[in-house]
Structures are given as C-alpha cells and as structure tokens.
C-alpha cells in the first residue's frame, strides 16, 4: 500500500504593518516548518548564525555544519534546515513576494542586477565565508529597525547579495520546474515520499505508481525536472543523512550505512567519498579535530 504524500503549498502572511515576513527562531522558539517539503511564490532568505542541518533545495541535498545563508527563489521546493537550535544559535527567515514593492519596481534600471540575482535564486544560492557572515549580521540587525528602516535595509541586503562573489548555485545543473501546478505538485509528492521512505529500497515501479505514470515516463519526467536520475537523488539524500549522523550521533559507521538505506558497506564508502570527497571515517575524524 503506497502512502500518498501530498505536496504542501505554504501560505505566507506578512506581519501587520509590513510588506514582507521577518521571523527569528531560537532555542525557545524552534521553527516547526522544517519537517516537510513545501513551496511558495515568496522569495526566501535564511540565515543561521551557526548550527548544522540538511539542505534540501530542489533536487540538491547536502549537509552543512557551520551555519547557513541561503537564498531560495519563487516556487523552488525545499525543506527546512536546522532540526533544533541550541542556546547560542538563531535562525532568521525573510519571505517576500516578488511584487512586494509593486509589479513594476524591479523594472527600473537601478534594480537590474537584483533581478538577475532573483532569477538565479530559482536554482537556490548558498553564500560562504566573509560574505555569509557580513550579510548575516545585516539580516539579524533588521530586528531592531522600524518598519520603514527595515524595508530600506532589506534593499541594501539584496544589493550586498548581488555583489557577493563567494557562493554556490545549488541546482546549477538544472532544476527546471515547469510552471504548471500539476508538475509542482507531482515533484513535491515525490520529494515528500523520498523523505519518508529513503531508509528502505524504493522500486521505480512504486514511485511511478505514486505519480500515476509508467516507469519510462516517470524516469523521463524526473530527469527533465531535476537533472538527475531518481536513484541518484535518493542516494544523495541518504548520503546527506549519513553526514548528519556522523556529526550528531555516536553510531558506528557500519550502523550508519544500514540506517541510511544502503545494504552494502563497500558501496556506501565509495559513494560517500564521491559525495563529500572524504571517506566516512576521515569525515568523522576531521569533525572531532574541529570540535576539540
């Protein structure tokens, strides 16, 4: 019996007196929206001062350890970042509708480069190093500004984002989600299903049935949308989860291999090294060195 995981459309309402949503989460106020795949027309900017978690943006899945600054474009399916925040960590989320300043604001010459940034963000952008820290501080400072001051500062933040050079495009090989709602719902349904079932073998016939497609049609659809085969996507999800367990749990590497859905330890080692550039044991040892 196949469990149907419905796509989740998140409706976002700005705070009273503001044209966009600004929210800070911390140890006492955890972000409860981190546990499901969802999408929305709003552009989303997330800064996590430190902390760790899985990135699940479009068809990109990875694990980060030193905080995150990420820009997610309109209707790009994604899942949350931190599972929990400790007493020293904060997650700040800004969500703005593309037309929050009016339908013609981004047509003016001064915003030309920001428009390019927002178009690139439809693939997901993660920022690194000094760019991440500097812009992250600016994002956290918004909390103390008046509504008008917050709006002006937000435009300055987007200018800094556009000028940043230390970044990675997460779906650089393509995540060409069609504009049709049916495709958006279908890909979210697949992502939700993988999130729930990745620890076991998932036959292509099962996931094709879930989307009411034949196996060949499903394979073509998934590759067209994500730029990856379904098997590749599932394995990357498993490997990101393995990296999470290596960092957060005191489990043996053998146990982690099977916990993540791999049934061959040698294959797991080979795939993990290909995914991270390091063997699981080296990855864990380097974590211990950095922590101590």
C-alpha positions as CSV (number, residue, x, y, z in Angstrom):
1,X,0.0,0.0,0.0
2,X,1.6,3.3,-1.1
3,X,1.3,6.2,1.2
4,X,0.4,9.4,-0.7
5,X,2.4,12.4,0.5
6,X,0.6,15.5,-0.7
7,X,2.5,18.5,-1.9
8,X,2.4,21.3,0.6
9,X,1.8,24.9,-0.5
10,X,2.7,27.2,2.2
11,X,0.6,30.4,2.5
12,X,2.7,33.3,3.9
13,X,1.2,36.3,5.5
14,X,3.5,39.3,6.3
15,X,3.3,40.8,9.8
16,X,0.9,43.7,10.4
17,X,2.4,46.9,9.1
18,X,4.9,45.2,6.9
19,X,5.1,44.2,3.2
20,X,7.2,41.1,4.0
21,X,7.6,38.5,6.7
22,X,10.6,38.6,9.1
23,X,10.9,35.9,11.7
24,X,13.6,34.9,14.2
25,X,13.8,31.4,15.7
26,X,16.0,30.3,18.6
27,X,16.2,27.6,21.3
28,X,13.0,28.7,22.9
29,X,11.1,29.3,19.6
30,X,12.0,26.5,17.2
31,X,11.0,26.6,13.5
32,X,8.3,23.9,13.2
33,X,8.2,24.2,9.3
34,X,11.4,22.3,8.9
35,X,9.9,18.8,8.6
36,X,8.2,18.9,5.3
37,X,8.8,19.7,1.6
38,X,6.9,22.9,0.7
39,X,6.9,25.7,-1.8
40,X,5.6,29.2,-2.1
41,X,5.8,32.1,-4.5
42,X,7.7,34.2,-2.0
43,X,11.5,34.6,-2.2
44,X,13.1,33.2,1.0
45,X,16.3,34.4,2.6
46,X,17.5,32.3,5.5
47,X,20.4,33.0,7.9
48,X,21.5,30.6,10.6
49,X,24.2,32.1,12.8
50,X,25.8,28.7,13.5
51,X,24.3,25.2,13.8
52,X,24.0,22.3,11.4
53,X,21.5,20.5,9.3
54,X,20.4,19.1,5.9
55,X,19.9,21.4,3.0
56,X,17.1,20.1,0.8
57,X,16.6,22.6,-2.0
58,X,15.1,21.5,-5.3
59,X,17.0,18.3,-6.3
60,X,20.1,19.4,-4.2
61,X,20.6,17.6,-0.9
62,X,23.6,18.2,1.3
63,X,24.6,18.6,5.0
64,X,26.2,21.8,6.4
65,X,28.0,22.2,9.8
66,X,28.9,25.9,10.3
67,X,25.7,27.8,9.8
68,X,24.0,28.8,6.5
69,X,23.0,31.8,4.4
70,X,20.8,30.7,1.6
71,X,18.5,32.5,-1.0
72,X,15.6,30.4,-2.4
73,X,13.7,31.7,-5.4
74,X,10.0,31.6,-6.1
75,X,8.3,28.2,-6.0
76,X,11.5,26.3,-5.6
77,X,10.5,23.3,-3.4
78,X,12.6,23.0,-0.2
79,X,12.7,21.5,3.2
80,X,13.9,23.1,6.4
81,X,17.5,23.5,7.6
82,X,18.1,23.1,11.3
83,X,16.4,20.3,13.2
84,X,16.9,22.1,16.5
85,X,18.7,25.2,17.7
86,X,20.8,25.3,20.8
87,X,21.1,28.2,23.2
88,X,23.6,30.0,21.1
89,X,22.1,29.6,17.7
90,X,19.5,31.7,15.8
91,X,17.7,31.2,12.5
92,X,16.3,34.3,10.8
93,X,13.9,33.9,7.9
94,X,12.8,36.6,5.5
95,X,10.0,35.9,3.0
96,X,9.0,38.4,0.4
97,X,6.6,38.2,-2.6
98,X,8.3,39.1,-5.9
99,X,5.8,42.0,-6.3
100,X,6.0,43.3,-2.7
101,X,7.2,46.7,-4.0
102,X,4.7,46.7,-6.9
103,X,4.7,45.0,-10.2
104,X,7.0,47.5,-11.9
105,X,9.6,48.2,-9.2
106,X,12.1,45.7,-10.5
107,X,11.8,47.1,-14.0
108,X,13.8,50.2,-13.1
109,X,17.5,50.4,-14.2
110,X,18.8,50.5,-10.6
111,X,17.4,47.1,-9.8
112,X,18.7,45.3,-12.9
113,X,21.4,43.3,-11.1
114,X,19.0,42.3,-8.3
115,X,16.6,41.0,-10.9
116,X,19.4,38.8,-12.2
117,X,20.1,37.6,-8.6
118,X,16.5,36.7,-8.1
119,X,16.4,34.8,-11.3
120,X,19.5,32.8,-10.3
121,X,17.9,32.2,-6.9
122,X,15.3,30.0,-8.6
123,X,18.0,27.3,-8.5
124,X,19.0,28.1,-4.9
125,X,22.1,30.0,-3.8
126,X,24.2,29.4,-0.7
127,X,26.7,32.0,0.4
128,X,30.0,31.3,2.1
129,X,32.8,32.8,4.2
130,X,33.0,36.5,4.9
131,X,30.1,37.3,2.6
132,X,27.9,35.0,4.7
133,X,29.0,36.5,8.0
134,X,28.7,40.1,6.9
135,X,25.3,39.8,5.2
136,X,24.1,37.6,8.1
137,X,24.8,40.3,10.6
138,X,22.9,42.8,8.5
139,X,19.9,40.4,8.4
140,X,19.9,40.0,12.2
141,X,20.1,43.8,12.6
142,X,16.7,44.2,10.9
143,X,15.0,43.0,14.1
144,X,15.8,46.3,15.8
145,X,14.7,48.6,13.0
146,X,11.4,50.4,12.4
147,X,9.2,49.1,9.6
148,X,10.4,51.7,7.1
149,X,14.1,51.3,8.2
150,X,13.7,47.5,7.8
151,X,12.5,48.0,4.2
152,X,15.4,50.3,3.3
153,X,17.9,47.9,5.0
154,X,16.4,44.9,3.2
155,X,17.1,46.6,-0.2
156,X,20.7,47.2,0.9
157,X,20.9,43.5,1.9
158,X,19.8,42.5,-1.6
159,X,22.5,44.8,-3.0
160,X,25.1,43.0,-0.9
161,X,23.8,39.7,-2.0
162,X,24.1,40.7,-5.6
163,X,27.7,41.9,-5.1
164,X,28.8,38.8,-3.2
165,X,31.2,36.5,-5.0
166,X,31.6,33.7,-2.6
167,X,28.6,31.5,-3.3
168,X,27.4,28.2,-4.8
169,X,24.4,27.6,-7.0
170,X,22.8,24.5,-5.6
171,X,21.0,23.3,-8.7
172,X,23.5,24.5,-11.2
173,X,22.9,21.5,-13.5
174,X,19.2,22.5,-13.7
175,X,16.0,22.2,-11.7
176,X,13.6,23.2,-14.5
177,X,10.3,23.0,-12.7
178,X,7.5,23.7,-15.1
179,X,5.1,26.5,-14.3
180,X,2.1,24.1,-14.4
181,X,0.7,23.4,-10.9
182,X,0.4,19.7,-11.7
183,X,4.2,19.4,-12.2
184,X,4.9,21.3,-9.0
185,X,2.5,19.1,-7.0
186,X,4.0,16.0,-8.6
187,X,7.6,16.8,-7.8
188,X,6.7,17.7,-4.2
189,X,4.8,14.5,-3.9
190,X,7.9,12.6,-4.9
191,X,10.2,14.6,-2.6
192,X,7.9,14.0,0.4
193,X,7.8,10.3,-0.4
194,X,11.6,10.0,-0.5
195,X,11.9,11.9,2.7
196,X,9.7,9.4,4.4
197,X,10.9,6.2,2.8
198,X,14.6,6.7,1.9
199,X,15.7,4.1,4.6
200,X,14.3,1.2,2.5
201,X,14.6,0.1,-1.1
202,X,12.2,2.1,-3.3
203,X,11.4,0.3,-6.6
204,X,10.9,2.5,-9.6
205,X,7.5,0.8,-10.1
206,X,6.3,2.0,-6.7
207,X,7.2,5.7,-7.1
208,X,5.9,5.7,-10.7
209,X,2.6,4.3,-9.5
210,X,2.5,7.1,-6.8
211,X,2.6,9.7,-9.6
212,X,0.2,7.8,-11.9
213,X,2.9,7.3,-14.6
214,X,4.6,4.4,-16.3
215,X,8.2,3.7,-15.3
216,X,9.7,5.1,-18.5
217,X,7.5,8.2,-18.3
218,X,8.4,8.8,-14.7
219,X,12.2,8.4,-15.4
220,X,12.0,11.0,-18.2
221,X,9.9,13.4,-16.1
222,X,12.2,13.2,-13.1
223,X,15.4,13.6,-15.1
224,X,13.9,16.6,-17.0
225,X,12.8,18.3,-13.8
226,X,15.8,17.6,-11.6
227,X,18.7,16.9,-14.0
228,X,19.3,13.7,-12.0
229,X,18.1,10.1,-12.1
230,X,15.7,9.1,-9.3
231,X,18.3,6.6,-8.0
232,X,21.0,9.4,-7.9
233,X,18.6,11.7,-6.0
234,X,17.7,9.0,-3.4
235,X,21.3,8.1,-2.9
236,X,22.3,11.7,-2.3
237,X,19.5,12.1,0.2
238,X,20.8,9.0,2.0
239,X,24.4,10.3,1.9
240,X,23.4,13.7,3.3
241,X,21.6,11.9,6.1
242,X,24.8,9.8,6.7
243,X,26.8,13.0,7.1
244,X,24.3,14.3,9.6
245,X,24.5,11.1,11.6
246,X,28.3,11.1,11.5
247,X,28.2,14.6,13.0
248,X,25.4,14.3,15.5
249,X,25.2,10.6,16.6
250,X,27.6,8.2,18.3
251,X,26.8,5.3,15.9
252,X,29.3,3.0,14.2
253,X,29.9,3.7,10.6
254,X,28.5,0.3,9.7
255,X,25.3,1.0,11.6
256,X,25.0,4.4,9.8
257,X,25.4,2.7,6.4
258,X,22.4,0.5,7.0
259,X,20.4,3.2,8.9
260,X,20.6,5.4,5.8
261,X,19.3,2.7,3.4
262,X,22.5,1.3,2.0
263,X,22.7,-2.5,2.1
264,X,26.4,-2.8,1.0
265,X,29.1,-1.3,3.2
266,X,31.8,-1.1,0.5
267,X,29.3,0.6,-1.9
268,X,28.4,3.1,0.9
269,X,32.0,4.0,1.5
270,X,32.6,4.5,-2.2
271,X,29.5,6.7,-2.7
272,X,30.2,8.8,0.5
273,X,33.7,9.6,-0.7
274,X,32.4,10.6,-4.1
275,X,29.7,12.8,-2.5
276,X,31.9,14.5,0.1
277,X,35.5,14.0,-1.1
278,X,36.3,12.0,2.1
279,X,35.7,8.6,3.4
280,X,33.2,8.3,6.3
281,X,36.0,7.7,8.8
282,X,38.0,10.6,7.7
283,X,34.9,12.8,7.6
284,X,34.2,11.9,11.3
285,X,37.8,12.3,12.4
286,X,38.0,15.8,10.9
287,X,34.8,16.7,12.8
288,X,36.4,15.6,16.1
289,X,39.6,17.7,15.3
290,X,37.5,20.8,14.6
291,X,35.4,20.4,17.7
292,X,38.2,19.7,20.1
